[in-house]
Amino acid sequence: MRRKFAHPKLGEEIRALAGSYTPQEELRIPFRGREVLCITGTCCIDCSCCAVGGSWNYLKVVGYIISWKSERGSDGRPVSEIETVESEEERRELCELLSSLHPGARVEFE
């Protein structure tokens, strides 16, 4: 599925109900003759109902890049056109590749 993706402000903490996350870097990963957009970051749970906290690194797979920062959103952030990674086989392969490049990071798909 194709969609528009507004790029996050890197290094800016985003607060959530039980903690926060901070996107840190955008990566363009070559894969199967195309490029995949991934975002690295950190996530932190600092207050939850069960008093369990912690932090971890994540790697969010946004999708295949169709057009790179080809327009601007109403807030001025760049917007790209992305195609979601739908295939389970491709997701598995990407997960293995990304886990080898960024050991210990949780790989998530949009």
N, C-alpha and C positions, 0 to 999 in steps of 0.2 A: 504494500500500500504506500503510495506517495503522499507526502505531507510537507508542510512548512515547519521549519525548526528555528526558533529564536535562540541564538547563542547566549549562554549565560555570561554574567560578568564574573570573570575569573578572579579568584581570591576573595570574593565577597561572601561572607557568612550568611546563610539563609536559615532563619529560625523556624522551628516547627514545634508542635505541641510538646514533645518530650526531649527535644534537643535541637541539633542543628546539623547542617551539612555545608561544605565549602567546595565548590568546583574549583579545581586547580589548574588543569591543563587540557587543551584540546589536542587530540592525536588523530592523524590521518594515516590509517593502517592499510597498506596494500593487501588485498585478499581476492583471489580468484579473478584477477584481471581488472578489479575495480578498487575503489577506496572506501573504507569504512570509517565513519566518524565515531570516535570514542572520547569520553570525558573522564579524566581521573579526578579524584577528590577524596575528602575525608568526611566521615560521618561520626557524630557523637551523640550518645544518649546520656543526658545529664540529669533528667528527672522523669521517672516513670512511676506508675502505680505500684510496681513490685520492687522498687528501689534497686533495680539492676541497671547499672550504667556501663559505659565502655565506649571505645571508639575503634574505628577500622577504616582502612582504605577501600575505595570502590573504583571500579572501572565500568562506566555505563556505555553500552553499545547503543548509539543513537540510530544508526542505519547506514545504508550505502549512500554516498554523496552523488546527487544528480546535478545540482548546481551549487557552487560554493559562494556563500555570502553575496548573493546576487541582488538582494534588496535590503531595505531597512524597515524595521517595525516602527510602530507609532511612538515607541519609547527610545528610538534611535539605535537599538541593538541590531546587529547584522542578522539576516535571515537567510537560511539555505534551504534548498529543496532536498529532501531525504526520502529514501525508500526503505521501509522496515525490513529487517532480516526475518523472513517468515519460516524458512526451511529449518526443520529440526537438525538435519545433517549439517547445514552451514553453521547453525548456532553451536553445535557440539565442536566443530572444527575451530571456530573462532574462540570459543571458551578455552580450548587447549592451547591455541596460539597465544592468546592474551595472558593466560596463567603462566606460560613460560617466560613471557616478556616482563610481567609484573607479578612475581611470586607473592602470594599472601593476600593479594587484592581480591575482593569479591567482584565477580563479573555479573552484571545485570543487563538485561535487554529491555528496550522500550517496546 
